[in-house]
Amino acid sequence: MAEVLVYVDHVDGAVRKPTLELLTLARRIGEPVAVHLGAGADTAAATLAEYGAVKVLAADAPEFADYLVVPKVDALQAAYEAVSPAAVLIPSSAEGKEIAGRLAVRIGSGIITDAVDLEAGDEGPVATQSVFAASYTTKSRVTKGTPVITVKPNSAAPEAAPAAGTVEQLAVTFGELATGTKVVSRTPRESTGRPELTEAAIVVSGGRGVNGAENFGIIESLADSLGAAVGASRAAVDAGWYPHTNQVGQTGKSVSPQLYIAAGISGAIQHRAGMQTSKTIVAINKDSEAPIFELADYGVVGDLFEVVPQLTEEVKSRKG
């Protein structure tokens, strides 16, 4: 069976959930070979093996942490040349998509971004995407070279499938451009105790109907009761009610959780583009004609200031 390269998203060897999803998807089209760059490969190897990596190609060098993107592209290119894979899978983050684009150019291959599903085809992997502001679902495949595919978080449930996970050192030669952009400082992100927005299984978002930054507390309370991330519409962000880092939509972040709760959000196409691939959508809005209801699996026509606190209390009581 052909091998499939999977780029490992990790923090000092702690493997992040999107990588486990990629390993699960990779097994549909071949044998997963994980590419771990930076410190912590020995720590990560057990987790990668548990989810199906037949081997782990590991490389550690200061360039991966000290410079942006290009050293990682150099390493992935080296892995590609060593393995001759059937496909290369990369998490669909901002950095991941830049790595994928650069790699595809270097190896002369086609690229598919923001896939939400992956299956084997007679002529190569077939990816499912939501396109044109999530108005359509398409199935695509790369017709030239080795497919380079980025996959949205929460596109698949991670499934354990123990494999050897043998760690092998990857020899990487960095090009002249590898040190072109240096990281000069880092500031740790302030922790809220909530999951990362793009990776969360549940997202609770507030919009114009929240009517002020001081009222976002009820959105946060519901999110905390569910163990969810907090999102916001562009209208709420533009009004200064919530940080831009939490914006969901075409000009914000794209999410695909198992459950998406939209409170006080009308459902403009810009917002829908960022959350339409959510598995279950619940809308709370006092306007029964709001476009969000066309998309919702469940809708509550009512005042969010009455509905959301009741929902929060119900969740807490059931947990208790």
Kinemage of the C-alpha trace (Angstrom):
@kinemage 1
@onewidth
@group {chain A} dominant
@subgroup {mainchain}
@vectorlist {calphas} color= white
{ca met a 1} P 0.000 0.000 0.000
{ca ala a 2} L 1.244 3.505 -0.864
{ca glu a 3} L 2.478 5.757 1.928
{ca val a 4} L 0.809 9.050 2.821
{ca leu a 5} L 2.759 11.879 4.455
{ca val a 6} L 1.032 13.552 7.412
{ca tyr a 7} L 2.470 16.811 8.741
{ca val a 8} L 2.403 16.763 12.553
{ca asp a 9} L 0.972 19.805 14.332
{ca his a 10} L 2.336 19.720 17.865
{ca val a 11} L 3.626 21.756 20.798
{ca asp a 12} L 6.929 20.328 22.052
{ca gly a 13} L 5.783 16.818 21.202
{ca ala a 14} L 2.196 17.161 22.428
{ca val a 15} L 0.266 16.201 19.294
{ca arg a 16} L -2.756 18.344 18.532
{ca lys a 17} L -6.116 16.824 17.608
{ca pro a 18} L -6.130 17.862 13.895
{ca thr a 19} L -3.107 15.618 13.333
{ca leu a 20} L -4.951 12.619 14.763
{ca glu a 21} L -7.795 13.382 12.356
{ca leu a 22} L -5.332 13.479 9.453
{ca leu a 23} L -3.897 10.099 10.450
{ca thr a 24} L -7.421 8.676 10.484
{ca leu a 25} L -8.155 10.082 7.007
{ca ala a 26} L -4.748 9.010 5.682
{ca arg a 27} L -5.523 5.368 6.465
{ca arg a 28} L -8.343 5.511 3.912
{ca ile a 29} L -5.879 6.075 1.092
{ca gly a 30} L -2.647 4.459 2.278
{ca glu a 31} L -0.227 3.939 5.140
{ca pro a 32} L 0.339 7.090 7.222
{ca val a 33} L 3.902 8.321 7.620
{ca ala a 34} L 4.092 11.173 10.143
{ca val a 35} L 6.544 14.041 9.662
{ca his a 36} L 7.522 15.527 13.043
{ca leu a 37} L 9.593 18.726 12.954
{ca gly a 38} L 11.145 20.258 16.045
{ca ala a 39} L 11.612 19.000 19.586
{ca gly a 40} L 9.590 16.213 21.165
{ca ala a 41} L 9.536 13.493 18.503
{ca asp a 42} L 10.146 10.745 21.066
{ca thr a 43} L 7.220 12.057 23.122
{ca ala a 44} L 4.935 12.301 20.103
{ca ala a 45} L 5.846 8.905 18.633
{ca ala a 46} L 3.624 6.873 20.977
{ca thr a 47} L 0.555 8.969 20.159
{ca leu a 48} L 1.278 8.953 16.436
{ca ala a 49} L 1.723 5.170 16.478
{ca glu a 50} L -1.517 4.712 18.416
{ca tyr a 51} L -3.415 6.497 15.628
{ca gly a 52} L -1.863 4.613 12.748
{ca ala a 53} L 1.544 6.060 11.834
{ca val a 54} L 3.634 3.192 10.441
{ca lys a 55} L 6.712 5.345 10.931
{ca val a 56} L 7.692 8.806 12.074
{ca leu a 57} L 10.185 10.881 10.114
{ca ala a 58} L 11.745 13.239 12.654
{ca ala a 59} L 13.982 16.266 12.251
{ca asp a 60} L 15.008 18.778 14.878
{ca ala a 61} L 16.880 22.002 14.167
{ca pro a 62} L 16.737 25.561 15.538
{ca glu a 63} L 15.567 26.792 12.125
{ca phe a 64} L 12.098 25.309 12.694
{ca ala a 65} L 11.506 27.571 15.694
{ca asp a 66} L 13.631 30.571 14.768
{ca tyr a 67} L 12.395 31.180 11.210
{ca leu a 68} L 9.012 31.223 9.525
{ca val a 69} L 7.527 28.531 7.268
{ca val a 70} L 10.361 27.934 4.768
{ca pro a 71} L 12.445 25.541 6.935
{ca lys a 72} L 9.339 23.398 7.369
{ca val a 73} L 8.772 23.400 3.618
{ca asp a 74} L 12.399 22.313 3.114
{ca ala a 75} L 11.804 19.421 5.532
{ca leu a 76} L 8.538 18.331 3.950
{ca gln a 77} L 10.187 18.402 0.545
{ca ala a 78} L 12.950 16.171 1.898
{ca ala a 79} L 10.323 13.784 3.285
{ca tyr a 80} L 8.495 13.785 -0.043
{ca glu a 81} L 11.684 12.900 -1.906
{ca ala a 82} L 12.500 10.130 0.599
{ca val a 83} L 9.053 8.507 0.556
{ca ser a 84} L 7.458 9.258 -2.851
{ca pro a 85} L 4.022 9.352 -1.180
{ca ala a 86} L 0.545 8.966 -2.658
{ca ala a 87} L -0.476 12.262 -0.998
{ca val a 88} L 0.641 14.866 1.538
{ca leu a 89} L -1.879 15.864 4.228
{ca ile a 90} L -1.502 19.075 6.248
{ca pro a 91} L -3.809 20.707 8.832
{ca ser a 92} L -5.755 23.592 7.330
{ca ser a 93} L -4.412 26.384 9.540
{ca ala a 94} L -3.041 29.669 8.193
{ca glu a 95} L 0.514 28.322 8.471
{ca gly a 96} L -0.511 24.909 7.175
{ca lys a 97} L -2.002 26.359 4.006
{ca glu a 98} L 1.117 28.432 3.352
{ca ile a 99} L 3.336 25.379 3.817
{ca ala a 100} L 1.075 23.369 1.501
{ca gly a 101} L 1.081 26.030 -1.217
{ca arg a 102} L 4.849 26.393 -1.191
{ca leu a 103} L 5.372 22.627 -1.195
{ca ala a 104} L 2.974 22.126 -4.115
{ca val a 105} L 4.875 24.701 -6.186
{ca arg a 106} L 8.216 23.081 -5.410
{ca ile a 107} L 7.175 19.548 -6.350
{ca gly a 108} L 5.036 20.618 -9.318
{ca ser a 109} L 1.786 19.258 -7.908
{ca gly a 110} L -1.819 20.350 -7.553
{ca ile a 111} L -3.232 21.463 -4.219
{ca ile a 112} L -6.621 21.219 -2.519
{ca thr a 113} L -7.295 23.394 0.538
{ca asp a 114} L -9.920 23.267 3.291
{ca ala a 115} L -11.093 19.742 2.567
{ca val a 116} L -13.768 18.432 4.927
{ca asp a 117} L -13.583 14.775 3.887
{ca leu a 118} L -11.265 12.430 2.023
{ca glu a 119} L -11.789 9.107 0.257
{ca ala a 120} L -9.890 6.789 -2.033
{ca gly a 121} L -10.588 7.055 -5.752
{ca asp a 122} L -9.623 5.053 -8.820
{ca glu a 123} L -7.307 7.859 -9.957
{ca gly a 124} L -6.141 9.151 -6.601
{ca pro a 125} L -7.568 10.652 -3.401
{ca val a 126} L -10.889 12.488 -3.727
{ca ala a 127} L -11.460 15.450 -1.400
{ca thr a 128} L -14.789 17.001 -0.411
{ca gln a 129} L -14.857 20.806 -0.070
{ca ser a 130} L -17.394 23.508 0.743
{ca val a 131} L -16.971 26.273 -1.847
{ca phe a 132} L -18.420 29.647 -2.900
{ca ala a 133} L -18.994 30.809 0.667
{ca ala a 134} L -20.145 27.291 1.580
{ca ser a 135} L -23.064 27.463 -0.858
{ca tyr a 136} L -21.932 24.293 -2.650
{ca thr a 137} L -20.209 21.020 -1.829
{ca thr a 138} L -17.759 19.679 -4.390
{ca lys a 139} L -15.614 16.600 -4.798
{ca ser a 140} L -12.172 17.252 -6.281
{ca arg a 141} L -8.976 15.414 -7.064
{ca val a 142} L -5.532 16.544 -8.134
{ca thr a 143} L -4.713 15.610 -11.736
{ca lys a 144} L -1.018 16.547 -11.763
{ca gly a 145} L 1.669 15.285 -9.439
{ca thr a 146} L 1.261 14.158 -5.841
{ca pro a 147} L -1.849 15.658 -4.186
{ca val a 148} L -1.116 18.184 -1.454
{ca ile a 149} L -4.276 18.500 0.646
{ca thr a 150} L -5.079 20.641 3.672
{ca val a 151} L -7.942 19.429 5.850
{ca lys a 152} L -10.136 21.493 8.174
{ca pro a 153} L -10.116 20.588 11.881
{ca asn a 154} L -13.086 18.483 13.059
{ca ser a 155} L -13.509 16.912 9.626
{ca ala a 156} L -13.133 13.390 11.021
{ca ala a 157} L -13.347 11.707 14.398
{ca pro a 158} L -9.881 10.436 15.413
{ca glu a 159} L -9.827 6.646 15.476
{ca ala a 160} L -7.048 4.650 17.099
{ca ala a 161} L -5.391 2.005 14.909
{ca pro a 162} L -2.092 0.979 16.525
{ca ala a 163} L 0.879 0.715 14.177
{ca ala a 164} L 4.649 0.437 14.508
{ca gly a 165} L 5.406 4.165 14.661
{ca thr a 166} L 9.125 3.566 14.199
{ca val a 167} L 11.073 6.809 14.518
{ca glu a 168} L 13.550 7.503 11.715
{ca gln a 169} L 15.734 10.576 11.397
{ca leu a 170} L 15.015 12.782 8.397
{ca ala a 171} L 18.008 14.484 6.793
{ca val a 172} L 17.127 18.066 5.871
{ca thr a 173} L 19.215 20.540 3.888
{ca phe a 174} L 17.987 24.097 4.333
{ca gly a 175} L 17.973 26.398 1.328
{ca glu a 176} L 19.106 30.025 1.183
{ca leu a 177} L 15.551 31.277 1.770
{ca ala a 178} L 15.123 29.300 4.981
{ca thr a 179} L 16.560 32.088 7.124
{ca gly a 180} L 14.868 34.932 5.279
{ca thr a 181} L 12.269 35.747 7.930
{ca lys a 182} L 13.361 35.498 11.563
{ca val a 183} L 11.122 35.284 14.605
{ca val a 184} L 12.341 38.064 16.894
{ca ser a 185} L 9.928 37.668 19.817
{ca arg a 186} L 7.055 35.567 21.116
{ca thr a 187} L 4.250 36.497 23.481
{ca pro a 188} L 2.264 33.666 25.065
{ca arg a 189} L -1.429 33.905 24.310
{ca glu a 190} L -3.503 34.636 27.389
{ca ser a 191} L -5.289 31.451 28.359
{ca thr a 192} L -9.067 31.551 28.778
{ca gly a 193} L -9.330 27.912 29.734
{ca arg a 194} L -11.510 27.339 26.661
{ca pro a 195} L -10.582 25.202 23.642
{ca glu a 196} L -9.006 26.702 20.535
{ca leu a 197} L -11.782 28.125 18.340
{ca thr a 198} L -10.884 26.330 15.114
{ca glu a 199} L -10.427 22.973 16.858
{ca ala a 200} L -13.326 23.040 19.329
{ca ala a 201} L -16.000 20.354 19.145
{ca ile a 202} L -18.594 22.902 20.319
{ca val a 203} L -18.705 26.627 19.504
{ca val a 204} L -21.102 29.207 20.927
{ca ser a 205} L -21.153 32.475 18.971
{ca gly a 206} L -22.784 35.824 19.631
{ca gly a 207} L -23.746 38.490 17.127
{ca arg a 208} L -25.345 41.899 16.812
{ca gly a 209} L -28.252 40.729 18.954
{ca val a 210} L -25.989 40.510 22.007
{ca asn a 211} L -26.132 44.312 21.962
{ca gly a 212} L -22.901 45.185 23.727
{ca ala a 213} L -19.587 43.888 25.068
{ca glu a 214} L -21.006 43.826 28.590
{ca asn a 215} L -23.571 41.235 27.494
{ca phe a 216} L -21.136 38.714 26.034
{ca gly a 217} L -20.902 37.212 29.500
{ca ile a 218} L -24.064 35.186 28.869
{ca ile a 219} L -22.496 33.744 25.695
{ca glu a 220} L -19.353 32.861 27.662
{ca ser a 221} L -21.404 31.258 30.451
{ca leu a 222} L -23.190 28.967 28.006
{ca ala a 223} L -19.883 28.116 26.332
{ca asp a 224} L -18.258 27.299 29.667
{ca ser a 225} L -21.150 25.067 30.699
{ca leu a 226} L -20.667 23.085 27.469
{ca gly a 227} L -16.851 23.126 27.467
{ca ala a 228} L -17.061 25.141 24.250
{ca ala a 229} L -15.130 27.867 22.475
{ca val a 230} L -16.598 31.358 22.068
{ca gly a 231} L -17.074 32.908 18.631
{ca ala a 232} L -18.441 36.205 17.379
{ca ser a 233} L -19.916 37.565 14.189
{ca arg a 234} L -18.243 40.303 12.187
{ca ala a 235} L -20.842 42.817 13.385
{ca ala a 236} L -19.987 42.090 17.012
{ca val a 237} L -16.251 42.286 16.332
{ca asp a 238} L -16.497 45.500 14.289
{ca ala a 239} L -18.472 47.076 17.124
{ca gly a 240} L -15.606 46.271 19.494
{ca trp a 241} L -17.646 43.887 21.621
{ca tyr a 242} L -15.314 40.901 21.202
{ca pro a 243} L -11.741 40.341 19.939
{ca his a 244} L -11.098 39.833 16.230
{ca thr a 245} L -9.305 36.576 17.060
{ca asn a 246} L -12.744 35.112 17.846
{ca gln a 247} L -14.440 36.208 14.639
{ca val a 248} L -16.140 33.429 12.686
{ca gly a 249} L -16.733 34.060 9.004
{ca gln a 250} L -15.243 34.631 5.592
{ca thr a 251} L -12.882 37.333 6.895
{ca gly a 252} L -12.390 35.614 10.244
{ca lys a 253} L -11.880 31.994 11.214
{ca ser a 254} L -13.519 28.996 9.635
{ca val a 255} L -14.894 26.423 12.077
{ca ser a 256} L -16.452 23.007 11.633
{ca pro a 257} L -17.496 21.792 15.097
{ca gln a 258} L -19.875 19.002 16.013
{ca leu a 259} L -22.236 21.618 17.493
{ca tyr a 260} L -22.492 25.319 16.596
{ca ile a 261} L -24.830 27.591 18.560
{ca ala a 262} L -25.531 30.996 16.985
{ca ala a 263} L -27.144 33.489 19.355
{ca gly a 264} L -28.322 36.829 18.007
{ca ile a 265} L -26.709 36.208 14.617
{ca ser a 266} L -28.804 36.967 11.528
{ca gly a 267} L -26.905 34.580 9.253
{ca ala a 268} L -25.335 36.828 6.616
{ca ile a 269} L -23.460 34.951 3.880
{ca gln a 270} L -20.137 36.219 5.270
{ca his a 271} L -20.794 34.477 8.580
{ca arg a 272} L -22.269 31.358 7.019
{ca ala a 273} L -19.091 30.857 5.011
{ca gly a 274} L -17.169 30.324 8.240
{ca met a 275} L -19.481 27.858 9.983
{ca gln a 276} L -21.733 26.164 7.446
{ca thr a 277} L -19.830 22.876 7.591
{ca ser a 278} L -20.704 22.476 11.298
{ca lys a 279} L -22.328 19.100 11.919
{ca thr a 280} L -25.302 20.426 13.952
{ca ile a 281} L -26.363 24.086 13.973
{ca val a 282} L -28.660 25.650 16.581
{ca ala a 283} L -29.930 29.210 16.021
{ca ile a 284} L -31.410 31.525 18.647
{ca asn a 285} L -32.929 34.718 17.240
{ca lys a 286} L -36.059 36.757 17.947
{ca asp a 287} L -36.518 37.439 14.219
{ca ser a 288} L -38.300 34.416 12.771
{ca glu a 289} L -37.293 35.559 9.259
{ca ala a 290} L -33.548 35.632 10.003
{ca pro a 291} L -31.564 33.803 7.272
{ca ile a 292} L -29.753 31.731 9.908
{ca phe a 293} L -32.894 29.613 10.313
{ca glu a 294} L -32.567 28.419 6.706
{ca leu a 295} L -29.297 26.791 7.732
{ca ala a 296} L -30.123 25.657 11.256
{ca asp a 297} L -30.902 22.081 12.248
{ca tyr a 298} L -32.730 23.445 15.290
{ca gly a 299} L -34.097 26.960 15.737
{ca val a 300} L -35.406 28.881 18.733
{ca val a 301} L -37.403 32.026 17.995
{ca gly a 302} L -36.988 34.084 21.113
{ca asp a 303} L -35.015 36.712 23.002
{ca leu a 304} L -31.480 35.416 23.557
{ca phe a 305} L -31.392 37.190 26.937
{ca glu a 306} L -34.164 34.858 28.074
{ca val a 307} L -33.281 31.720 26.115
{ca val a 308} L -29.507 31.516 26.616
{ca pro a 309} L -29.492 31.799 30.453
{ca gln a 310} L -32.233 29.141 30.645
{ca leu a 311} L -30.235 26.895 28.341
{ca thr a 312} L -27.123 27.424 30.463
{ca glu a 313} L -28.963 26.503 33.648
{ca glu a 314} L -30.453 23.411 32.005
{ca val a 315} L -26.996 22.258 30.864
{ca lys a 316} L -25.589 22.802 34.344
{ca ser a 317} L -28.464 20.974 36.025
{ca arg a 318} L -28.095 17.956 33.727
{ca lys a 319} L -24.369 17.844 34.363
{ca gly a 320} L -24.994 18.094 38.086
